[in-house]
């Protein structure tokens, strides 16, 4: 199996260099069908029909890798099955690598707080993944809504669920997985407002005994500003610690209702979200960071829980990666089985690491180890 995937990768790379596109579909299709534990294969015509020919009115969201549509599939038992169909925007070889990278990571992950992959489709050069449909949309949508206010109970439950999912990826799956794109728009909500972490387009499995993944991106560091750890801009490495930084940004966003990427005006100065919360913490006014919509409706939130989560968000946002809490401690702090973390009154200064510690890998070698890891771990089942 490993030899087969290596041959697939070599064939794809040779075609990329020569500009040859024929037979790629058969190569990729054959590989996918041979992967152990691969979920259901869907027909393109059924997905096209279920999304009303990928009509704009069915769009749930857009990202760097493609567009996600709501689909309604008529199953054999005549029951309608609502799904989310991710259609990759790049049909060239780069798109195939995006598709394979996400599929090889997600197809064996099993956790109640991860969006479940139902299946895939690779037909006539079209690349699609089919996921469970989340009827309540993304956390970002609710935080930005002017119509409704996400309750404190839901906010606390969402953060508890995401922390559990992150702990699974870092510690409980048979390979350590870094998500690399933790943000509110990638946290989806089911009918009961249970959080499901989704969009594994940037996720990577770490090789045994390695604690980071390095990839030199032509367009810069992968991820979203405000959620990307400072060390990533220097080293290009993603690690469990950089995922924790992204989680910290999500915690602050969920509690405050403010986006990490938007500056906050305070008197004559502008602050990032984390700097603003840190200032309030230093002045003993951290509770004022709680979403004013929650405070305005009569204090319908738990002050102790809010303060605990804000301190946790700051601890996860520590500029120095080694000072951030690990996921086990994060889960215990949220569950209140561990005291809130100590956060210094002043935000520590980020120290740039030595360039001698930076080790980039090429996209080709990085993608190769993704496929190799997937097959080797699958063979252990």
C-alpha positions as a Markdown table, in Angstrom:
| # | Residue | x | y | z |
|---|---|---|---|---|
| 1 | Unk | 0.0 | 0.0 | 0.0 |
| 2 | Unk | 2.8 | 2.4 | 0.9 |
| 3 | Unk | 4.6 | 1.6 | -2.4 |
| 4 | Unk | 1.4 | 2.3 | -4.3 |
| 5 | Unk | 0.9 | 5.7 | -2.8 |
| 6 | Unk | 4.5 | 6.6 | -3.4 |
| 7 | Unk | 4.1 | 5.7 | -7.0 |
| 8 | Unk | 0.9 | 7.8 | -7.2 |
| 9 | Unk | 2.7 | 10.8 | -5.8 |
| 10 | Unk | 5.6 | 10.4 | -8.2 |
| 11 | Unk | 3.2 | 10.1 | -11.1 |
| 12 | Unk | 1.4 | 13.2 | -10.1 |
| 13 | Unk | 4.6 | 15.2 | -9.7 |
| 14 | Unk | 5.9 | 14.0 | -13.1 |
| 15 | Unk | 2.7 | 15.1 | -14.7 |
| 16 | Unk | 2.8 | 18.5 | -12.9 |
| 17 | Unk | 6.3 | 19.1 | -14.3 |
| 18 | Unk | 5.5 | 17.9 | -17.8 |
| 19 | Unk | 2.0 | 19.5 | -18.0 |
| 20 | Unk | 0.4 | 16.2 | -18.6 |
| 21 | Unk | -3.1 | 15.8 | -17.2 |
| 22 | Unk | -4.4 | 12.6 | -18.7 |
| 23 | Unk | -5.0 | 9.6 | -16.5 |
| 24 | Unk | -4.6 | 11.6 | -13.3 |
| 25 | Unk | -8.2 | 10.9 | -12.4 |
| 26 | Unk | -7.8 | 7.1 | -12.7 |
| 27 | Unk | -4.6 | 7.2 | -10.6 |
| 28 | Unk | -6.2 | 9.2 | -7.8 |
| 29 | Unk | -9.5 | 7.3 | -7.9 |
| 30 | Unk | -7.7 | 4.0 | -7.6 |
| 31 | Unk | -5.7 | 5.2 | -4.7 |
| 32 | Unk | -8.7 | 6.4 | -2.8 |
| 33 | Unk | -10.7 | 3.2 | -3.3 |
| 34 | Unk | -7.8 | 1.2 | -1.8 |
| 35 | Unk | -7.3 | 3.3 | 1.3 |
| 36 | Unk | -8.5 | 1.3 | 4.4 |
| 37 | Unk | -11.5 | 2.7 | 6.2 |
| 38 | Unk | -12.4 | 5.0 | 3.3 |
| 39 | Unk | -16.0 | 6.3 | 3.6 |
| 40 | Unk | -18.8 | 6.2 | 0.9 |
| 41 | Unk | -18.1 | 7.3 | -2.6 |
| 42 | Unk | -20.8 | 9.6 | -4.0 |
| 43 | Unk | -21.7 | 10.1 | -7.7 |
| 44 | Unk | -21.2 | 13.6 | -9.0 |
| 45 | Unk | -24.6 | 13.6 | -10.7 |
| 46 | Unk | -26.3 | 13.0 | -7.3 |
| 47 | Unk | -24.3 | 15.9 | -5.6 |
| 48 | Unk | -25.1 | 18.2 | -8.5 |
| 49 | Unk | -28.8 | 17.4 | -8.3 |
| 50 | Unk | -28.8 | 17.7 | -4.5 |
| 51 | Unk | -27.2 | 21.2 | -4.6 |
| 52 | Unk | -29.5 | 22.4 | -7.4 |
| 53 | Unk | -26.5 | 22.4 | -9.8 |
| 54 | Unk | -24.4 | 24.1 | -7.2 |
| 55 | Unk | -26.7 | 27.1 | -7.1 |
| 56 | Unk | -25.5 | 30.2 | -5.3 |
| 57 | Unk | -28.5 | 30.1 | -3.0 |
| 58 | Unk | -27.2 | 26.8 | -1.6 |
| 59 | Unk | -23.8 | 28.2 | -0.6 |
| 60 | Unk | -23.0 | 27.8 | 3.1 |
| 61 | Unk | -19.5 | 29.3 | 3.0 |
| 62 | Unk | -16.4 | 30.0 | 1.0 |
| 63 | Unk | -12.7 | 29.5 | 1.8 |
| 64 | Unk | -9.3 | 29.3 | 0.3 |
| 65 | Unk | -9.8 | 25.7 | -0.9 |
| 66 | Unk | -13.3 | 26.0 | -2.3 |
| 67 | Unk | -17.0 | 26.5 | -1.7 |
| 68 | Unk | -19.3 | 24.6 | 0.7 |
| 69 | Unk | -22.9 | 24.0 | -0.4 |
| 70 | Unk | -25.9 | 22.7 | 1.4 |
| 71 | Unk | -27.2 | 19.6 | -0.3 |
| 72 | Unk | -30.3 | 17.4 | 0.0 |
| 73 | Unk | -29.8 | 13.9 | -1.2 |
| 74 | Unk | -32.6 | 11.4 | -1.8 |
| 75 | Unk | -31.5 | 8.1 | -0.3 |
| 76 | Unk | -32.7 | 4.6 | -1.3 |
| 77 | Unk | -35.2 | 4.6 | 1.6 |
| 78 | Unk | -36.7 | 7.8 | 0.1 |
| 79 | Unk | -35.6 | 9.8 | 3.1 |
| 80 | Unk | -33.9 | 13.2 | 2.4 |
| 81 | Unk | -30.4 | 13.5 | 3.8 |
| 82 | Unk | -29.1 | 17.0 | 4.4 |
| 83 | Unk | -25.3 | 17.3 | 3.8 |
| 84 | Unk | -22.6 | 19.9 | 3.3 |
| 85 | Unk | -20.8 | 19.5 | 0.0 |
| 86 | Unk | -17.3 | 21.0 | -0.2 |
| 87 | Unk | -16.4 | 21.6 | -3.9 |
| 88 | Unk | -12.7 | 22.3 | -4.4 |
| 89 | Unk | -12.1 | 25.3 | -6.5 |
| 90 | Unk | -8.9 | 24.2 | -8.1 |
| 91 | Unk | -9.3 | 21.3 | -10.5 |
| 92 | Unk | -5.5 | 21.2 | -11.3 |
| 93 | Unk | -2.9 | 19.1 | -9.5 |
| 94 | Unk | -2.6 | 21.6 | -6.7 |
| 95 | Unk | -6.3 | 21.1 | -6.1 |
| 96 | Unk | -5.8 | 17.4 | -6.0 |
| 97 | Unk | -3.2 | 17.7 | -3.4 |
| 98 | Unk | -5.5 | 19.9 | -1.3 |
| 99 | Unk | -8.2 | 17.3 | -1.7 |
| 100 | Unk | -6.0 | 14.3 | -0.8 |
| 101 | Unk | -4.4 | 16.1 | 2.1 |
| 102 | Unk | -7.8 | 16.8 | 3.7 |
| 103 | Unk | -9.2 | 13.4 | 2.9 |
| 104 | Unk | -6.3 | 11.4 | 4.2 |
| 105 | Unk | -6.4 | 13.3 | 7.5 |
| 106 | Unk | -10.2 | 13.4 | 8.2 |
| 107 | Unk | -11.4 | 10.0 | 6.9 |
| 108 | Unk | -10.3 | 8.1 | 10.1 |
| 109 | Unk | -11.0 | 10.8 | 12.7 |
| 110 | Unk | -13.8 | 9.9 | 15.1 |
| 111 | Unk | -15.0 | 12.3 | 17.8 |
| 112 | Unk | -18.3 | 13.7 | 18.7 |
| 113 | Unk | -17.0 | 17.3 | 18.4 |
| 114 | Unk | -15.6 | 16.9 | 14.9 |
| 115 | Unk | -17.6 | 17.3 | 11.8 |
| 116 | Unk | -18.1 | 13.8 | 10.4 |
| 117 | Unk | -17.0 | 13.0 | 6.8 |
| 118 | Unk | -19.8 | 11.1 | 5.1 |
| 119 | Unk | -18.0 | 10.5 | 1.8 |
| 120 | Unk | -16.2 | 11.8 | -1.2 |
| 121 | Unk | -16.5 | 12.2 | -5.0 |
| 122 | Unk | -13.7 | 12.3 | -7.6 |
| 123 | Unk | -15.3 | 12.3 | -11.1 |
| 124 | Unk | -14.3 | 13.9 | -14.3 |
| 125 | Unk | -11.6 | 16.0 | -12.5 |
| 126 | Unk | -14.2 | 17.3 | -10.0 |
| 127 | Unk | -13.1 | 17.1 | -6.4 |
| 128 | Unk | -15.8 | 17.0 | -3.6 |
| 129 | Unk | -16.1 | 16.0 | 0.0 |
| 130 | Unk | -19.4 | 15.4 | 1.7 |
| 131 | Unk | -19.8 | 16.2 | 5.4 |
| 132 | Unk | -22.6 | 16.1 | 7.9 |
| 133 | Unk | -24.8 | 19.2 | 7.6 |
| 134 | Unk | -24.7 | 21.5 | 10.7 |
| 135 | Unk | -28.1 | 23.3 | 10.8 |
| 136 | Unk | -27.1 | 26.1 | 13.1 |
| 137 | Unk | -24.2 | 27.2 | 11.0 |
| 138 | Unk | -20.9 | 28.6 | 12.4 |
| 139 | Unk | -20.0 | 30.2 | 15.7 |
| 140 | Unk | -18.8 | 33.3 | 13.7 |
| 141 | Unk | -22.3 | 33.7 | 12.2 |
| 142 | Unk | -23.9 | 33.8 | 15.6 |
| 143 | Unk | -21.4 | 36.1 | 17.1 |
| 144 | Unk | -21.8 | 38.6 | 14.3 |
| 145 | Unk | -25.6 | 38.4 | 14.2 |
| 146 | Unk | -27.7 | 41.5 | 15.0 |
| 147 | Unk | -30.8 | 39.4 | 15.3 |
| 148 | Unk | -30.0 | 37.1 | 18.1 |
| 149 | Unk | -27.5 | 36.8 | 21.0 |
| 150 | Unk | -25.7 | 33.6 | 21.6 |
| 151 | Unk | -26.6 | 32.6 | 25.2 |
| 152 | Unk | -23.9 | 32.2 | 27.8 |
| 153 | Unk | -24.8 | 28.5 | 28.3 |
| 154 | Unk | -24.2 | 27.9 | 24.6 |
| 155 | Unk | -20.9 | 29.8 | 24.6 |
| 156 | Unk | -19.6 | 27.8 | 27.5 |
| 157 | Unk | -20.7 | 24.5 | 26.0 |
| 158 | Unk | -19.1 | 25.5 | 22.6 |
| 159 | Unk | -15.7 | 26.2 | 24.1 |
| 160 | Unk | -15.9 | 23.0 | 26.2 |
| 161 | Unk | -16.6 | 21.0 | 23.1 |
| 162 | Unk | -13.9 | 22.5 | 21.0 |
| 163 | Unk | -11.3 | 22.0 | 23.8 |
| 164 | Unk | -12.3 | 18.3 | 23.9 |
| 165 | Unk | -11.9 | 18.0 | 20.1 |
| 166 | Unk | -8.5 | 19.7 | 20.2 |
| 167 | Unk | -7.4 | 17.3 | 23.0 |
| 168 | Unk | -8.4 | 14.4 | 20.9 |
| 169 | Unk | -6.4 | 15.6 | 17.9 |
| 170 | Unk | -3.3 | 16.3 | 19.9 |
| 171 | Unk | -3.3 | 13.3 | 22.3 |
| 172 | Unk | -6.0 | 10.6 | 21.7 |
| 173 | Unk | -5.8 | 9.9 | 18.0 |
| 174 | Unk | -3.1 | 7.4 | 16.9 |
| 175 | Unk | -1.2 | 10.2 | 15.2 |
| 176 | Unk | -0.8 | 13.7 | 16.6 |
| 177 | Unk | -2.8 | 16.1 | 14.3 |
| 178 | Unk | -2.4 | 19.9 | 14.1 |
| 179 | Unk | -5.4 | 21.7 | 12.8 |
| 180 | Unk | -3.6 | 24.9 | 11.8 |
| 181 | Unk | -6.8 | 26.9 | 11.1 |
| 182 | Unk | -8.7 | 27.1 | 14.4 |
| 183 | Unk | -11.2 | 30.0 | 14.2 |
| 184 | Unk | -14.9 | 30.8 | 14.8 |
| 185 | Unk | -15.9 | 30.3 | 11.2 |
| 186 | Unk | -14.5 | 26.7 | 11.3 |
| 187 | Unk | -16.5 | 25.8 | 14.4 |
| 188 | Unk | -20.0 | 24.6 | 13.4 |
| 189 | Unk | -23.1 | 24.0 | 15.5 |
| 190 | Unk | -25.5 | 21.1 | 15.2 |
| 191 | Unk | -29.3 | 21.3 | 16.0 |
| 192 | Unk | -28.5 | 21.3 | 19.8 |
| 193 | Unk | -25.7 | 23.9 | 19.6 |
| 194 | Unk | -23.0 | 21.2 | 20.1 |
| 195 | Unk | -19.8 | 22.4 | 18.6 |
| 196 | Unk | -18.1 | 20.5 | 15.8 |
| 197 | Unk | -14.7 | 21.5 | 14.6 |
| 198 | Unk | -14.4 | 21.4 | 10.9 |
| 199 | Unk | -12.4 | 22.4 | 7.8 |
| 200 | Unk | -9.3 | 20.2 | 7.9 |
| 201 | Unk | -7.9 | 21.7 | 4.7 |
| 202 | Unk | -4.8 | 22.8 | 6.5 |
| 203 | Unk | -4.6 | 20.0 | 9.0 |
| 204 | Unk | -1.5 | 17.8 | 9.1 |
| 205 | Unk | -0.5 | 14.7 | 10.9 |
| 206 | Unk | 2.9 | 14.8 | 12.6 |
| 207 | Unk | 5.4 | 12.0 | 12.1 |
| 208 | Unk | 6.3 | 9.9 | 15.1 |
| 209 | Unk | 8.4 | 11.8 | 17.7 |
| 210 | Unk | 8.0 | 15.1 | 15.8 |
| 211 | Unk | 6.3 | 18.0 | 17.6 |
| 212 | Unk | 5.8 | 20.4 | 14.7 |
| 213 | Unk | 5.0 | 20.6 | 11.0 |
| 214 | Unk | 7.0 | 22.9 | 8.7 |
| 215 | Unk | 5.8 | 24.1 | 5.3 |
| 216 | Unk | 7.0 | 27.0 | 3.3 |
| 217 | Unk | 3.9 | 28.7 | 1.7 |
| 218 | Unk | 4.4 | 30.8 | -1.4 |
| 219 | Unk | 1.7 | 33.2 | -0.3 |
| 220 | Unk | 2.8 | 33.4 | 3.4 |
| 221 | Unk | 2.0 | 31.6 | 6.6 |
| 222 | Unk | -1.2 | 29.5 | 6.3 |
| 223 | Unk | -4.0 | 30.4 | 8.6 |
| 224 | Unk | -6.0 | 33.5 | 9.5 |
| 225 | Unk | -4.6 | 36.7 | 11.0 |
| 226 | Unk | -5.5 | 37.1 | 14.6 |
| 227 | Unk | -5.5 | 33.3 | 15.1 |
| 228 | Unk | -1.9 | 32.6 | 14.0 |
| 229 | Unk | 0.7 | 32.2 | 16.7 |
| 230 | Unk | 3.6 | 34.7 | 16.5 |
| 231 | Unk | 6.3 | 32.1 | 16.2 |
| 232 | Unk | 4.7 | 30.8 | 13.0 |
| 233 | Unk | 5.6 | 34.0 | 11.1 |
| 234 | Unk | 9.2 | 33.3 | 11.9 |
| 235 | Unk | 9.6 | 29.6 | 11.8 |
| 236 | Unk | 6.8 | 28.6 | 9.4 |
| 237 | Unk | 6.1 | 25.7 | 11.8 |
| 238 | Unk | 2.7 | 24.6 | 13.0 |
| 239 | Unk | 2.6 | 22.8 | 16.3 |
| 240 | Unk | 0.1 | 21.8 | 19.1 |
| 241 | Unk | 1.2 | 25.0 | 20.8 |
| 242 | Unk | 0.2 | 27.1 | 17.8 |
| 243 | Unk | -3.2 | 25.3 | 17.8 |
| 244 | Unk | -3.6 | 26.3 | 21.4 |
| 245 | Unk | -2.9 | 29.9 | 20.5 |
| 246 | Unk | -5.7 | 29.8 | 17.9 |
| 247 | Unk | -8.0 | 28.3 | 20.6 |
| 248 | Unk | -7.1 | 31.2 | 22.9 |
| 249 | Unk | -8.2 | 33.6 | 20.2 |
| 250 | Unk | -11.5 | 31.7 | 19.9 |
| 251 | Unk | -12.0 | 31.8 | 23.6 |
| 252 | Unk | -11.6 | 35.6 | 23.7 |
| 253 | Unk | -13.8 | 36.0 | 20.7 |
| 254 | Unk | -16.6 | 33.8 | 22.1 |
| 255 | Unk | -16.6 | 35.5 | 25.5 |
| 256 | Unk | -16.2 | 39.1 | 24.2 |
| 257 | Unk | -18.2 | 38.8 | 21.0 |
| 258 | Unk | -15.3 | 40.6 | 19.2 |
| 259 | Unk | -13.2 | 39.4 | 16.3 |
| 260 | Unk | -9.4 | 38.9 | 16.9 |
| 261 | Unk | -8.7 | 40.5 | 13.6 |
| 262 | Unk | -10.5 | 43.8 | 14.3 |
| 263 | Unk | -8.8 | 46.6 | 16.3 |
| 264 | Unk | -10.6 | 48.0 | 19.3 |
| 265 | Unk | -10.7 | 51.7 | 20.0 |
| 266 | Unk | -10.1 | 52.6 | 23.6 |
| 267 | Unk | -9.8 | 56.3 | 24.4 |
| 268 | Unk | -7.1 | 57.5 | 22.0 |
| 269 | Unk | -5.5 | 54.2 | 21.4 |
| 270 | Unk | -6.3 | 51.1 | 19.3 |
| 271 | Unk | -5.8 | 47.6 | 20.6 |
| 272 | Unk | -5.9 | 44.1 | 19.3 |
| 273 | Unk | -8.4 | 41.9 | 21.1 |
| 274 | Unk | -5.8 | 40.1 | 23.2 |
| 275 | Unk | -4.0 | 43.4 | 24.2 |
| 276 | Unk | -7.4 | 45.0 | 25.1 |
| 277 | Unk | -8.4 | 42.1 | 27.4 |
| 278 | Unk | -4.9 | 42.0 | 28.9 |
| 279 | Unk | -5.1 | 45.7 | 29.7 |
| 280 | Unk | -8.5 | 45.2 | 31.4 |
| 281 | Unk | -7.0 | 42.3 | 33.4 |
| 282 | Unk | -4.1 | 44.5 | 34.5 |
| 283 | Unk | -6.5 | 47.2 | 35.7 |
| 284 | Unk | -8.7 | 44.7 | 37.5 |
| 285 | Unk | -11.6 | 45.2 | 35.2 |
| 286 | Unk | -11.5 | 42.0 | 33.1 |
| 287 | Unk | -15.2 | 41.4 | 33.5 |
| 288 | Unk | -15.8 | 44.5 | 31.3 |
| 289 | Unk | -14.5 | 42.4 | 28.4 |
| 290 | Unk | -17.6 | 40.2 | 28.4 |
| 291 | Unk | -19.9 | 40.7 | 25.4 |
| 292 | Unk | -21.9 | 43.8 | 26.1 |
| 293 | Unk | -25.0 | 42.1 | 24.7 |
| 294 | Unk | -24.9 | 39.6 | 27.5 |
| 295 | Unk | -24.4 | 42.3 | 30.1 |
| 296 | Unk | -27.1 | 44.5 | 28.6 |
| 297 | Unk | -29.8 | 41.9 | 28.9 |
| 298 | Unk | -29.5 | 41.8 | 32.7 |
| 299 | Unk | -26.4 | 39.9 | 33.5 |
| 300 | Unk | -27.5 | 36.5 | 32.1 |
| 301 | Unk | -24.1 | 35.0 | 32.4 |
| 302 | Unk | -21.9 | 33.4 | 35.1 |
| 303 | Unk | -19.3 | 36.0 | 36.2 |
| 304 | Unk | -17.0 | 33.4 | 37.6 |
| 305 | Unk | -17.1 | 31.3 | 34.5 |
| 306 | Unk | -16.5 | 34.3 | 32.3 |
| 307 | Unk | -13.5 | 35.5 | 34.3 |
| 308 | Unk | -12.1 | 32.0 | 34.3 |
| 309 | Unk | -12.4 | 31.7 | 30.5 |
| 310 | Unk | -11.0 | 35.2 | 29.8 |
| 311 | Unk | -7.9 | 34.2 | 31.9 |
| 312 | Unk | -7.7 | 31.0 | 30.0 |
| 313 | Unk | -7.9 | 32.8 | 26.7 |
| 314 | Unk | -5.0 | 35.1 | 27.8 |
| 315 | Unk | -2.9 | 32.1 | 29.0 |
| 316 | Unk | -3.4 | 30.4 | 25.6 |
| 317 | Unk | -2.4 | 33.7 | 23.9 |
| 318 | Unk | 1.0 | 33.8 | 25.7 |
| 319 | Unk | 3.6 | 35.0 | 23.1 |
| 320 | Unk | 6.0 | 32.3 | 24.3 |
| 321 | Unk | 4.7 | 28.9 | 23.1 |
| 322 | Unk | 6.2 | 26.9 | 26.0 |
| 323 | Unk | 4.1 | 29.0 | 28.5 |
| 324 | Unk | 0.8 | 28.1 | 26.9 |
| 325 | Unk | -1.3 | 25.4 | 28.7 |
| 326 | Unk | -1.7 | 22.0 | 27.1 |
| 327 | Unk | -5.1 | 20.7 | 26.1 |
| 328 | Unk | -5.6 | 18.4 | 29.1 |
| 329 | Unk | -5.2 | 21.4 | 31.4 |
| 330 | Unk | -7.5 | 23.5 | 29.2 |
| 331 | Unk | -10.2 | 20.9 | 29.5 |
| 332 | Unk | -9.8 | 20.7 | 33.2 |
| 333 | Unk | -9.9 | 24.5 | 33.6 |
| 334 | Unk | -13.1 | 24.8 | 31.6 |
| 335 | Unk | -14.6 | 21.9 | 33.6 |
| 336 | Unk | -13.5 | 23.7 | 36.8 |
| 337 | Unk | -11.6 | 20.7 | 38.1 |
| 338 | Unk | -8.4 | 22.9 | 38.0 |
| 339 | Unk | -8.0 | 26.5 | 39.1 |
| 340 | Unk | -7.8 | 29.2 | 36.5 |
| 341 | Unk | -4.3 | 29.8 | 35.2 |
| 342 | Unk | -2.0 | 32.5 | 36.5 |
| 343 | Unk | -1.7 | 35.4 | 34.0 |
| 344 | Unk | 0.8 | 38.1 | 34.6 |
| 345 | Unk | -0.5 | 41.7 | 34.6 |
| 346 | Unk | 1.6 | 42.7 | 31.7 |
| 347 | Unk | 1.7 | 40.7 | 28.5 |
| 348 | Unk | 5.1 | 39.1 | 28.0 |
| 349 | Unk | 7.3 | 40.2 | 25.1 |
| 350 | Unk | 7.7 | 37.7 | 22.2 |
| 351 | Unk | 11.3 | 36.7 | 21.7 |
| 352 | Unk | 12.2 | 35.8 | 18.2 |
| 353 | Unk | 13.8 | 32.3 | 18.1 |
| 354 | Unk | 17.2 | 31.7 | 16.5 |
| 355 | Unk | 17.1 | 31.2 | 12.8 |
| 356 | Unk | 19.3 | 28.2 | 13.3 |
| 357 | Unk | 16.3 | 26.3 | 14.7 |
| 358 | Unk | 14.2 | 27.0 | 11.6 |
| 359 | Unk | 13.8 | 24.0 | 9.3 |
| 360 | Unk | 11.5 | 24.3 | 6.4 |
| 361 | Unk | 10.3 | 21.5 | 4.2 |
| 362 | Unk | 9.2 | 21.7 | 0.6 |
| 363 | Unk | 5.5 | 21.3 | -0.3 |
| 364 | Unk | 6.5 | 18.2 | -2.2 |
| 365 | Unk | 8.2 | 16.4 | 0.7 |
| 366 | Unk | 5.5 | 17.6 | 3.2 |
| 367 | Unk | 2.7 | 16.2 | 1.1 |
| 368 | Unk | 4.6 | 13.0 | 0.6 |
| 369 | Unk | 4.8 | 12.4 | 4.4 |
| 370 | Unk | 1.1 | 13.2 | 4.7 |
| 371 | Unk | 0.2 | 10.3 | 2.4 |
| 372 | Unk | 2.9 | 8.0 | 3.9 |
| 373 | Unk | 1.6 | 8.7 | 7.5 |
| 374 | Unk | -2.0 | 8.1 | 6.4 |
| 375 | Unk | -1.2 | 4.7 | 4.9 |
| 376 | Unk | 1.1 | 3.5 | 7.6 |
| 377 | Unk | -1.4 | 4.4 | 10.4 |
| 378 | Unk | -4.3 | 2.9 | 8.4 |
| 379 | Unk | -2.3 | -0.4 | 8.1 |
| 380 | Unk | -2.3 | -0.6 | 11.9 |
| 381 | Unk | -6.1 | -0.9 | 12.1 |
